[in-house]
């Protein structure tokens, strides 16, 4: 504090003394957390407190009288400014993300994207899809929903099966026992069995006339 004092010498005795002086002179009070220290009443009076603000949410701002401002890294939640990230938190003095925001809405009729400013977006598309009914075909996305296509044709062109459709399994072809025609004029007792047209016996073309040669044509019979 001698900067804030003036030396005075007594001419009679030669003794020195110090009196307050240099009011408002700049000085240093030894505290790094004050600025604008100035002399007052012979001592160095502290000025205003040092503002230790780094505007970083990932640091705890403080002041050490010996060294001045100190900024200690913290681990609090934060916002990295990107709407497409999740789990933002402070690490080593910076805001970092833990992962990417999952934008999948599990809807095949929307195209899922992410905008850093707006976040997840789900835009309707016109992609092929499945309405969950195995009896429809050509299902297509319209306005974000799966629209059913026409009914599936389950006709297998086989008279020996009963054709149907199950929403879970699709086309079904159950064997029946209806009468049928195997297209062979040389067979008799045609009927359905196991999903196919079968016959009981071969056609007997014997006319017991020794003057004829007996045979059978598939198209014409005997």
SERO-4910 file (N, C-alpha, C, O; in steps of 0.05 Angstrom, whole numbers):
BEGIN
 pado doro    nc1    nc2    nc3   cac1   cac2   cac3    cc1    cc2    cc3    oc1    oc2    oc3
  Unk    A     16    -24      0      0      0      0     17     25      0      6     47      1
  Unk    A     43     23     -1     61     47      0     55     65    -24     61     89    -23
  Unk    A     43     54    -46     37     71    -68     16     91    -61     14    113    -73
  Unk    A      0     85    -41    -22    102    -33    -14    121    -10    -31    134      1
  Unk    A     11    122     -2     21    139     19     43    157      9     57    151    -11
  Unk    A     47    179     23     70    196     17     88    198     41     78    199     64
  Unk    A    113    198     37    132    200     59    136    229     68    139    247     51
  Unk    A    135    233     93    138    260    105    161    259    125    162    242    142
  Unk    A    180    278    122    204    278    140    202    303    158    198    325    149
  Unk    A    206    298    184    206    320    204    234    333    203    254    320    210
  Unk    A    235    359    195    261    372    193    276    374    219    301    375    220
  Unk    A    261    374    241    275    377    267    287    350    276    309    350    287
  Unk    A    272    329    272    282    303    283    293    285    262    309    267    268
  Unk    A    286    290    237    295    272    215    279    247    213    285    229    197
  Unk    A    258    245    230    241    221    229    222    223    205    212    244    198
  Unk    A    218    199    192    200    197    169    174    185    178    172    168    196
  Unk    A    153    195    166    126    183    171    111    182    144    120    195    124
  Unk    A     89    168    143     74    165    118     46    174    122     32    168    142
  Unk    A     37    190    103     10    201    104     -5    192     79      7    189     58
  Unk    A    -32    189     82    -48    182     58    -44    202     36    -42    226     41
  Unk    A    -42    192     12    -38    209    -11    -46    194    -36    -54    171    -35
  Unk    A    -43    208    -58    -48    195    -84    -76    184    -86    -80    162    -97
  Unk    A    -96    198    -75   -124    188    -76   -132    182   -105   -127    197   -123
  Unk    A   -145    159   -108   -156    149   -133   -134    140   -153   -139    135   -176
  Unk    A   -109    139   -143    -88    127   -160    -95     97   -164   -107     84   -147
  Unk    A    -88     87   -188    -92     59   -192    -72     43   -176    -49     51   -172
  Unk    A    -82     20   -167    -64      3   -151    -74    -26   -154    -92    -31   -169
  Unk    A    -61    -44   -140    -69    -72   -141    -72    -82   -112    -54    -82    -96
  Unk    A    -97    -91   -106   -103   -100    -79    -95   -129    -73    -99   -139    -51
  Unk    A    -84   -142    -93    -75   -170    -89    -96   -190    -94    -91   -214    -91
  Unk    A   -120   -182   -101   -143   -200   -107   -148   -199   -137   -157   -179   -147
  Unk    A   -143   -222   -150   -147   -222   -179   -176   -221   -187   -182   -219   -211
  Unk    A   -194   -223   -168   -222   -223   -174   -234   -195   -173   -259   -192   -175
  Unk    A   -218   -174   -170   -228   -146   -171   -212   -131   -192   -189   -138   -198
  Unk    A   -226   -112   -204   -213    -95   -224   -219    -65   -217   -238    -59   -203
  Unk    A   -201    -48   -227   -205    -19   -221   -198    -12   -192   -210      6   -181
  Unk    A   -179    -27   -179   -171    -20   -152   -159      8   -152   -145     16   -171
  Unk    A   -164     23   -131   -154     51   -129   -148     58   -100   -159     47    -82
  Unk    A   -130     77    -97   -122     86    -70   -146    101    -57   -160    117    -70
  Unk    A   -149     96    -31   -170    110    -16   -161    109     13   -157     88     25
  Unk    A   -158    133     25   -151    135     53   -124    121     59   -121    109     80
  Unk    A   -106    122     40    -80    111     44    -77     81     39    -55     70     43
  Unk    A    -98     68     31    -96     39     25   -107     34     -3   -120     51    -15
  Unk    A   -101     11    -13   -111      3    -39   -138    -10    -36   -140    -33    -27
  Unk    A   -158      4    -44   -185     -6    -40   -193    -23    -65   -187    -15    -87
  Unk    A   -207    -46    -60   -215    -62    -83   -235    -48   -101   -251    -32    -91
  Unk    A   -233    -53   -127   -253    -42   -145   -277    -60   -148   -286    -73   -129
  Unk    A   -287    -61   -172   -311    -78   -177   -302   -107   -181   -280   -113   -189
  Unk    A   -321   -125   -176   -316   -154   -179   -313   -161   -209   -327   -150   -226
  Unk    A   -294   -178   -215   -289   -187   -242   -312   -205   -252   -319   -224   -238
  Unk    A   -323   -199   -274   -345   -215   -286   -333   -239   -300   -320   -236   -321
  Unk    A   -338   -262   -290   -327   -287   -302   -349   -303   -316   -356   -324   -307
  Unk    A   -359   -292   -337   -380   -305   -352   -370   -312   -380   -363   -294   -395
  Unk    A   -368   -338   -387   -359   -346   -413   -383   -354   -431   -379   -362   -454
  Unk    A   -408   -351   -421   -432   -357   -436   -432   -386   -447   -444   -391   -468
  Unk    A   -420   -404   -432   -419   -432   -439   -434   -448   -418   -424   -449   -395
  Unk    A   -457   -460   -425   -472   -474   -404   -457   -499   -394   -465   -510   -373
  Unk    A   -436   -507   -408   -422   -531   -400   -398   -526   -381   -382   -543   -376
  Unk    A   -397   -501   -371   -376   -494   -352   -389   -480   -328   -408   -465   -331
  Unk    A   -379   -485   -304   -387   -471   -280   -367   -448   -276   -343   -453   -273
  Unk    A   -376   -423   -278   -358   -400   -277   -353   -392   -248   -371   -391   -231
  Unk    A   -327   -387   -242   -319   -379   -215   -294   -361   -217   -284   -356   -239
  Unk    A   -285   -351   -194   -261   -334   -194   -244   -343   -171   -253   -346   -149
  Unk    A   -218   -346   -177   -198   -352   -157   -182   -327   -151   -170   -315   -169
  Unk    A   -182   -318   -126   -167   -293   -119   -138   -293   -128   -126   -272   -132
  Unk    A   -127   -316   -130    -98   -318   -137    -94   -317   -167    -74   -305   -176
  Unk    A   -113   -328   -183   -108   -330   -212   -129   -316   -229   -124   -311   -252
  Unk    A   -152   -310   -218   -173   -297   -233   -194   -317   -242   -199   -337   -227
  Unk    A   -206   -312   -265   -229   -329   -273   -220   -358   -278   -199   -363   -290
  Unk    A   -237   -376   -270   -234   -405   -275   -261   -416   -285   -282   -408   -275
  Unk    A   -259   -434   -304   -284   -446   -316   -282   -476   -314   -267   -489   -329
  Unk    A   -297   -488   -296   -296   -517   -291   -317   -530   -308   -340   -523   -308
  Unk    A   -309   -551   -323   -327   -566   -340   -347   -581   -323   -340   -592   -302
  Unk    A   -373   -582   -331   -394   -597   -317   -406   -618   -335   -397   -622   -357
  Unk    A   -425   -633   -324   -437   -655   -340   -468   -652   -340   -482   -673   -340
  Unk    A   -478   -628   -340   -507   -624   -340   -519   -628   -367   -505   -627   -387
  Unk    A   -546   -633   -369   -559   -634   -396   -556   -607   -410   -554   -586   -397
  Unk    A   -557   -608   -437   -554   -584   -452   -569   -588   -479   -582   -608   -483
  Unk    A   -567   -569   -496   -579   -570   -523   -558   -563   -543   -548   -540   -543
  Unk    A   -552   -582   -561   -531   -577   -581   -542   -562   -605   -527   -557   -624
  Unk    A   -567   -555   -605   -579   -539   -627   -587   -556   -651   -596   -545   -671
  Unk    A   -585   -582   -649   -592   -601   -670   -616   -617   -661   -613   -634   -643
  Unk    A   -639   -613   -674   -664   -627   -665   -662   -657   -672   -680   -672   -664
  Unk    A   -642   -665   -687   -640   -694   -696   -623   -710   -677   -618   -734   -682
  Unk    A   -613   -698   -656   -597   -713   -636   -612   -715   -610   -631   -700   -605
  Unk    A   -604   -735   -594   -617   -740   -568   -596   -744   -547   -573   -750   -553
  Unk    A   -604   -741   -522   -586   -746   -500   -564   -725   -499   -541   -732   -490
  Unk    A   -569   -700   -507   -548   -680   -506   -539   -675   -478   -555   -673   -459
  Unk    A   -512   -674   -474   -502   -670   -447   -474   -657   -449   -461   -658   -470
  Unk    A   -465   -645   -428   -439   -631   -427   -417   -652   -422   -420   -669   -405
  Unk    A   -395   -648   -437   -372   -665   -432   -347   -649   -441   -345   -640   -464
  Unk    A   -328   -647   -423   -303   -632   -428   -309   -604   -438   -294   -593   -455
  Unk    A   -329   -592   -427   -334   -564   -433   -350   -559   -458   -353   -536   -466
  Unk    A   -360   -580   -471   -375   -576   -496   -401   -593   -494   -402   -612   -479
  Unk    A   -421   -585   -510   -446   -599   -511   -445   -621   -533   -441   -614   -556
  Unk    A   -448   -646   -525   -445   -668   -544   -471   -685   -542   -485   -684   -522
  Unk    A   -477   -699   -564   -501   -715   -566   -494   -744   -559   -472   -754   -563
  Unk    A   -514   -758   -548   -511   -786   -541   -518   -804   -564   -508   -826   -567
  Unk    A   -536   -795   -582   -544   -811   -605   -562   -795   -623   -565   -770   -620
  Unk    A   -573   -808   -643   -590   -796   -663   -620   -802   -657   -627   -824   -650
  Unk    A   -636   -781   -660   -665   -784   -654   -677   -805   -673   -675   -803   -697
  Unk    A   -690   -826   -662   -703   -846   -679   -729   -835   -691   -748   -829   -677
  Unk    A   -730   -832   -718   -753   -820   -731   -771   -840   -744   -791   -833   -756
  Unk    A   -766   -866   -741   -782   -886   -754   -809   -888   -740   -811   -895   -716
  Unk    A   -831   -882   -755   -858   -884   -744   -871   -911   -749   -895   -915   -745
  Unk    A   -855   -930   -760   -865   -957   -766   -888   -957   -786   -904   -975   -785
  Unk    A   -889   -936   -802   -910   -934   -823   -896   -936   -850   -883   -917   -858
  Unk    A   -900   -958   -865   -887   -960   -891   -897   -939   -911   -885   -935   -932
  Unk    A   -919   -926   -905   -931   -906   -923   -921   -878   -918   -932   -859   -930
  Unk    A   -901   -874   -901   -888   -848   -897   -858   -851   -900   -847   -872   -892
  Unk    A   -846   -831   -912   -817   -830   -914   -807   -813   -891   -813   -789   -888
  Unk    A   -791   -826   -873   -782   -813   -849   -755   -799   -852   -736   -812   -861
  Unk    A   -754   -774   -846   -729   -758   -848   -727   -741   -823   -745   -739   -807
  Unk    A   -704   -727   -820   -700   -709   -797   -688   -683   -807   -668   -683   -821
  Unk    A   -699   -661   -798   -689   -635   -804   -676   -624   -778   -688   -624   -757
  Unk    A   -651   -615   -780   -637   -605   -755   -652   -583   -741   -648   -579   -717
  Unk    A   -669   -568   -755   -683   -546   -742   -711   -555   -732   -719   -547   -711
  Unk    A   -725   -572   -748   -752   -580   -742   -754   -607   -729   -774   -613   -716
  Unk    A   -734   -624   -732   -736   -651   -721   -747   -671   -741   -745   -667   -765
  Unk    A   -760   -692   -731   -771   -713   -748   -794   -704   -765   -811   -689   -756
  Unk    A   -793   -712   -791   -815   -707   -809   -824   -734   -822   -807   -751   -826
  Unk    A   -849   -737   -827   -860   -761   -839   -877   -754   -863   -900   -746   -861
  Unk    A   -865   -757   -887   -878   -749   -912   -892   -773   -925   -879   -793   -930
  Unk    A   -918   -770   -931   -932   -792   -944   -920   -800   -971   -911   -782   -986
  Unk    A   -919   -826   -977   -908   -835  -1003   -928   -852  -1017   -951   -856  -1008
  Unk    A   -920   -863  -1040   -939   -880  -1056   -926   -907  -1061   -929   -919  -1082
  Unk    A   -912   -917  -1041   -898   -943  -1043   -918   -966  -1041   -940   -964  -1030
  Unk    A   -910   -989  -1052   -926  -1014  -1048   -927  -1020  -1018   -908  -1014  -1004
  Unk    A   -948  -1034  -1009   -950  -1040   -981   -968  -1065   -978   -976  -1077   -998
  Unk    A   -973  -1073   -954   -990  -1096   -949  -1011  -1087   -928  -1004  -1077   -906
  Unk    A  -1037  -1091   -935  -1058  -1084   -917  -1064  -1105   -896  -1082  -1103   -880
  Unk    A  -1048  -1127   -896  -1051  -1148   -877  -1072  -1169   -885  -1077  -1188   -871
  Unk    A  -1084  -1165   -909  -1104  -1184   -919  -1092  -1199   -943  -1087  -1187   -964
  Unk    A  -1087  -1225   -940  -1074  -1241   -961  -1092  -1244   -985  -1083  -1255  -1005
  Unk    A  -1117  -1236   -983  -1135  -1240  -1005  -1136  -1215  -1024  -1151  -1216  -1044
  Unk    A  -1121  -1195  -1018  -1119  -1172  -1036  -1091  -1170  -1048  -1072  -1179  -1036
  Unk    A  -1089  -1159  -1072  -1063  -1155  -1085  -1060  -1126  -1094  -1080  -1112  -1097
  Unk    A  -1036  -1118  -1099  -1031  -1091  -1109  -1038  -1070  -1089  -1046  -1048  -1097
  Unk    A  -1035  -1075  -1063  -1040  -1055  -1043  -1020  -1032  -1046   -996  -1036  -1052
  Unk    A  -1029  -1007  -1043  -1012   -983  -1048  -1017   -962  -1027  -1039   -959  -1016
  Unk    A   -996   -947  -1021   -998   -926  -1001  -1012   -901  -1014  -1005   -893  -1036
  Unk    A  -1031   -890   -999  -1045   -866  -1008  -1049   -848   -983  -1061   -857   -964
  Unk    A  -1039   -824   -984  -1042   -804   -962  -1033   -815   -935  -1046   -810   -915
  Unk    A  -1012   -831   -936  -1001   -841   -911  -1013   -866   -900  -1006   -875   -878
  Unk    A  -1032   -878   -915  -1045   -903   -907  -1044   -923   -929  -1042   -916   -953
  Unk    A  -1045   -949   -921  -1044   -971   -940  -1072   -977   -950  -1090   -985   -935
  Unk    A  -1076   -973   -976  -1103   -978   -988  -1103  -1005  -1002  -1085  -1011  -1017
  Unk    A  -1124  -1021   -997  -1126  -1048  -1008  -1129  -1047  -1038  -1143  -1030  -1049
  Unk    A  -1116  -1066  -1051  -1119  -1070  -1080  -1143  -1089  -1086  -1158  -1095  -1067
  Unk    A  -1146  -1098  -1110  -1168  -1117  -1117  -1164  -1144  -1104  -1143  -1151  -1095
  Unk    A  -1187  -1159  -1102  -1186  -1185  -1091  -1170  -1204  -1109  -1170  -1202  -1133
  Unk    A  -1155  -1222  -1097  -1139  -1241  -1111  -1157  -1263  -1124  -1176  -1272  -1112
  Unk    A  -1150  -1271  -1149  -1165  -1292  -1163  -1153  -1319  -1155  -1130  -1325  -1161
  Unk    A  -1169  -1334  -1140  -1159  -1359  -1130  -1168  -1384  -1146  -1163  -1406  -1138
  Unk    A  -1179  -1379  -1169  -1189  -1401  -1186  -1164  -1415  -1199  -1150  -1403  -1214
  Unk    A  -1160  -1441  -1192  -1138  -1456  -1202  -1146  -1472  -1227  -1131  -1489  -1237
  Unk    A  -1171  -1467  -1237  -1181  -1481  -1261  -1182  -1511  -1258  -1181  -1526  -1278
  Unk    A  -1184  -1520  -1233  -1185  -1548  -1228  -1212  -1554  -1215  -1218  -1545  -1193
  Unk    A  -1230  -1570  -1230  -1256  -1576  -1220  -1256  -1594  -1196  -1276  -1596  -1182
  Unk    A  -1233  -1606  -1190  -1232  -1624  -1167  -1222  -1610  -1141  -1216  -1623  -1122
  Unk    A  -1221  -1584  -1142  -1215  -1569  -1117  -1236  -1547  -1113  -1247  -1536  -1132
  Unk    A  -1243  -1542  -1088  -1260  -1520  -1080  -1242  -1497  -1073  -1227  -1498  -1053
  Unk    A  -1244  -1475  -1088  -1226  -1452  -1084  -1237  -1432  -1065  -1261  -1426  -1066
  Unk    A  -1220  -1422  -1047  -1228  -1402  -1027  -1204  -1385  -1020  -1182  -1391  -1029
  Unk    A  -1209  -1365  -1004  -1187  -1348   -995  -1189  -1342   -966  -1211  -1335   -956
  Unk    A  -1167  -1345   -951  -1166  -1339   -923  -1149  -1314   -919  -1127  -1312   -930
  Unk    A  -1159  -1294   -905  -1144  -1268   -902  -1116  -1272   -890  -1099  -1255   -895
  Unk    A  -1112  -1293   -875  -1086  -1298   -864  -1068  -1315   -882  -1044  -1308   -885
  Unk    A  -1079  -1336   -894  -1063  -1354   -910  -1064  -1350   -940  -1047  -1359   -955
  Unk    A  -1084  -1335   -949  -1087  -1331   -978  -1104  -1352   -991  -1122  -1363   -978
  Unk    A  -1098  -1358  -1017  -1114  -1378  -1032  -1112  -1406  -1020  -1090  -1415  -1013
  Unk    A  -1135  -1419  -1018  -1137  -1447  -1009  -1151  -1463  -1030  -1170  -1454  -1043
  Unk    A  -1142  -1488  -1035  -1154  -1506  -1055  -1159  -1533  -1042  -1141  -1550  -1041
  Unk    A  -1183  -1536  -1032  -1190  -1561  -1018  -1200  -1582  -1038  -1218  -1576  -1054
  Unk    A  -1189  -1606  -1037  -1197  -1628  -1055  -1227  -1635  -1049  -1235  -1637  -1026
  Unk    A  -1242  -1640  -1071  -1270  -1649  -1068  -1274  -1677  -1081  -1254  -1688  -1091
  Unk    A  -1298  -1687  -1081  -1304  -1713  -1092  -1326  -1711  -1114  -1342  -1729  -1117
  Unk    A  -1326  -1689  -1128  -1345  -1684  -1149  -1340  -1703  -1173  -1319  -1714  -1176
  Unk    A  -1361  -1706  -1189  -1358  -1720  -1214  -1342  -1703  -1234  -1342  -1678  -1232
  Unk    A  -1328  -1716  -1252  -1311  -1701  -1271  -1308  -1716  -1297  -1319  -1738  -1300
  Unk    A  -1294  -1705  -1315  -1288  -1717  -1341  -1258  -1716  -1346  -1246  -1694  -1348
  Unk    A  -1245  -1739  -1347  -1216  -1739  -1350  -1207  -1735  -1378  -1183  -1734  -1384
  Unk    A  -1226  -1731  -1397  -1219  -1726  -1425  -1211  -1750  -1440  -1201  -1748  -1463
  Unk    A  -1215  -1773  -1429  -1207  -1798  -1442  -1232  -1815  -1446  -1244  -1824  -1426
  Unk    A  -1240  -1819  -1471  -1265  -1834  -1477  -1261  -1864  -1471  -1281  -1879  -1473
  Unk    A  -1238  -1872  -1464  -1232  -1901  -1459  -1233  -1908  -1429  -1225  -1930  -1422
  Unk    A  -1243  -1889  -1413  -1245  -1895  -1384  -1274  -1892  -1375  -1290  -1878  -1388
  Unk    A  -1280  -1904  -1353  -1307  -1902  -1341  -1304  -1895  -1311  -1284  -1900  -1299
  Unk    A  -1326  -1885  -1301  -1327  -1879  -1272  -1309  -1856  -1264  -1297  -1856  -1242
  Unk    A  -1306  -1836  -1282  -1289  -1813  -1275  -1300  -1799  -1250  -1324  -1794  -1248
  Unk    A  -1282  -1792  -1232  -1290  -1777  -1208  -1265  -1764  -1196  -1242  -1771  -1202
  Unk    A  -1271  -1744  -1179  -1248  -1729  -1166  -1238  -1744  -1141  -1254  -1755  -1126
  Unk    A  -1213  -1745  -1138  -1200  -1757  -1115  -1172  -1744  -1111  -1156  -1744  -1130
  Unk    A  -1167  -1734  -1087  -1141  -1723  -1081  -1134  -1698  -1098  -1111  -1692  -1103
  Unk    A  -1155  -1685  -1107  -1151  -1660  -1123  -1147  -1665  -1152  -1140  -1647  -1167
  Unk    A  -1150  -1690  -1162  -1147  -1697  -1190  -1170  -1714  -1200  -1184  -1726  -1184
  Unk    A  -1174  -1714  -1227  -1196  -1729  -1239  -1185  -1757  -1245  -1166  -1760  -1261
  Unk    A  -1196  -1778  -1233  -1187  -1805  -1237  -1211  -1822  -1247  -1234  -1814  -1247
  Unk    A  -1204  -1847  -1257  -1226  -1864  -1267  -1225  -1891  -1252  -1206  -1898  -1239
  Unk    A  -1248  -1905  -1254  -1250  -1931  -1240  -1239  -1953  -1258  -1224  -1970  -1249
  Unk    A  -1248  -1954  -1283  -1241  -1977  -1301  -1236  -1967  -1330  -1244  -1945  -1337
  Unk    A  -1223  -1985  -1345  -1220  -1980  -1374  -1246  -1988  -1387  -1259  -2008  -1379
  Unk    A  -1253  -1974  -1409  -1278  -1981  -1423  -1274  -2008  -1438  -1254  -2012  -1451
  Unk    A  -1294  -2025  -1435  -1293  -2052  -1448  -1305  -2049  -1476  -1329  -2045  -1479
  Unk    A  -1288  -2052  -1496  -1297  -2049  -1524  -1302  -2076  -1538  -1305  -2076  -1563
  Unk    A  -1302  -2098  -1524  -1307  -2124  -1537  -1336  -2127  -1545  -1354  -2125  -1528
  Unk    A  -1341  -2131  -1571  -1369  -2134  -1581  -1375  -2163  -1587  -1397  -2170  -1596
  Unk    A  -1357  -2182  -1581  -1360  -2211  -1585  -1367  -2217  -1614  -1380  -2237  -1620
  Unk    A  -1358  -2201  -1632  -1361  -2206  -1661  -1334  -2212  -1673  -1316  -2195  -1674
  Unk    A  -1330  -2238  -1682  -1304  -2245  -1692  -1297  -2231  -1718  -1274  -2232  -1727
  Unk    A  -1316  -2218  -1730  -1310  -2205  -1755  -1303  -2175  -1752  -1300  -2160  -1771
  Unk    A  -1298  -2166  -1727  -1289  -2139  -1722  -1264  -2139  -1705  -1261  -2156  -1687
  Unk    A  -1246  -2120  -1711  -1223  -2116  -1693  -1230  -2093  -1674  -1237  -2071  -1682
  Unk    A  -1230  -2100  -1648  -1239  -2081  -1628  -1215  -2064  -1617  -1194  -2075  -1612
  Unk    A  -1220  -2038  -1615  -1199  -2020  -1603  -1214  -1996  -1591  -1239  -1993  -1594
  Unk    A  -1199  -1978  -1579  -1211  -1954  -1566  -1194  -1930  -1573  -1170  -1930  -1570
  Unk    A  -1208  -1908  -1581  -1195  -1883  -1586  -1200  -1864  -1563  -1223  -1863  -1553
  Unk    A  -1180  -1850  -1553  -1183  -1831  -1531  -1204  -1810  -1538  -1220  -1802  -1521
  Unk    A  -1204  -1801  -1563  -1223  -1780  -1571  -1251  -1791  -1578  -1271  -1778  -1573
  Unk    A  -1252  -1816  -1589  -1278  -1826  -1599  -1289  -1849  -1583  -1313  -1855  -1585
  Unk    A  -1273  -1862  -1566  -1282  -1885  -1552  -1279  -1911  -1568  -1261  -1912  -1585
  Unk    A  -1297  -1930  -1564  -1295  -1956  -1578  -1299  -1952  -1608  -1298  -1972  -1624
***
